Amino acid sequence: MSMSNPKVWLITGASSGFGRALTVAAVAAGDTVVATARRTSALADLVTDHPDQVDAVELDVTDVAAADAVVGAAIARYGRIDVLVNNAGRTQVGAVEETTDGELRDLFDVHFFGPAALTRAVLPHMRSRRSGTIVMMSSIGGQLSFAGFSAYSATKFALEGLSEALAEEVRPFGIRVLVVEPGAFRTNLFGAGAAYFSTEDPAYAETAGATRRMVETGGGSQPGDPAKAAAAIRSAIDAPNPPLRLPLGGDAVDAILEHNYRVRADVTQWQSISRATTFGDQ
């Protein structure tokens, strides 16, 4: 995406982390960004520095009724949306037994129902233009899970399932879907002030509790650089044959490959029993 072919982006959660990094990268390339956040004051510096390229819009992605209005306003003002980035999100830590129904439903509202609503809102426009890219910011947790991240991974697994089907459905219309799976990046998702924690049960101190302590103290030490992640995402969007899934970070690549190896090993080891469940006349 170059300045000779500027794009219009709609990015949720644009005030920090990957959303902000993507906004900065898009502006540097000469693109226009409809940058949404729950508090637009966090975008004030970007608007001041780039008043003709950054349009700060208040949006809580859990308000699914607002999706059509935000998308409609962006199209009315700029004529199109080339790239939708469903990025808004947060961390939730807790064992399954520790996590309440309310916490689980709230997280699904942010990570699944919000992106689904925005995607539905933008699809008629992209279909009519027969072009567009939908970026789903998933996680390494969309491919695998571990103690303490059950709720977080459940939402990202759901998002990836929706995205895989979506990619097949919209391919005939020239629309692309990119699922991004970052590992540990230096965003604001970690730290006691940024992450959400379920009430701790001492029974899980050695399992989910270890993850809790890692998240509480791990902010600022993650190996991943959000600016480099933004560049990688742009490269995938621009590629003639982009991947459906894009892991980011060596930790993500290694963990996903190891997870896939273990899944393959289980299936292979048990396939004789698995295959023996068909009717005898098949």
Secondary structure, DSSP 8 states (H G I E B T S, - for coil): --TTS--EEEESSTTSHHHHHHHHHHHHTT-EEEEEES-GGGGHHHHHH-TTTEEEEE--TT-GGGHHHHHHHHHHHHS--SEEEE-----EEB-TTT--HHHHHHHHIIIIIHHHHHHHHHHHHHHHHT-EEEEEE--GGGT---TTBHHHHHHHHHHHHHHHHHHHHHGGGTEEEEEEEE-SBSSSSSSTTTSEE----GGGTTTHHHHHHHHHH-TT--SB-HHHHHHHHHHHHHSSS--SEEEESHHHHHHHHHHHHHHHHHHHHHHHHHHTTS-TT-
